[in-house]
Amino acid sequence: MNIYPIKSGYSFINIYLTSHSKTMIKMNTSELFNLKGKTAIVTGGANGIGKATALILAKHGANISIGDFNLEDAKKTAKEIEELGVKAIAIECNVLKDEDLVNLIDKTVEELGGIQILINNAGGGAEVSKASFGVKNGEIFNALI
């Protein structure tokens, strides 16, 4: 059996499965990927891959909690998500601080009613220095993992 991707987009992908007998089965993943009533936390969700992930989850019906150290960008993304017809909140969060993570969980549960999906997107990249997170030599890897 061969799989041929025909059309793609944020909210759906149509896939045609073709067998040797030339029978066609059309599947719409929007029907298979229904997240209505679910809540997702996306750390680092204000920009980049985290934002794209949050938007895709929202387009499939999930309410979104954005945890990001850039609160202004997180608020902009939350507003964009709300325009899709789901709930969204922005919470300032540095994932290297336990108190910020506890606050992220508490506010998400309080405002959105629970957590079913967790996207651990936040982390350091090439531009992150040890000093920016206040960690000692060798601890940044362990802190991010």
Helices and strands as residue ranges (DSSP letters): E 2-8, E 13-18, E 24-28, H 29-32, E 39-43, H 48-59, E 63-68, H 71-82, E 88-92, H 98-112, E 117-119, H 130-133, H 139-144
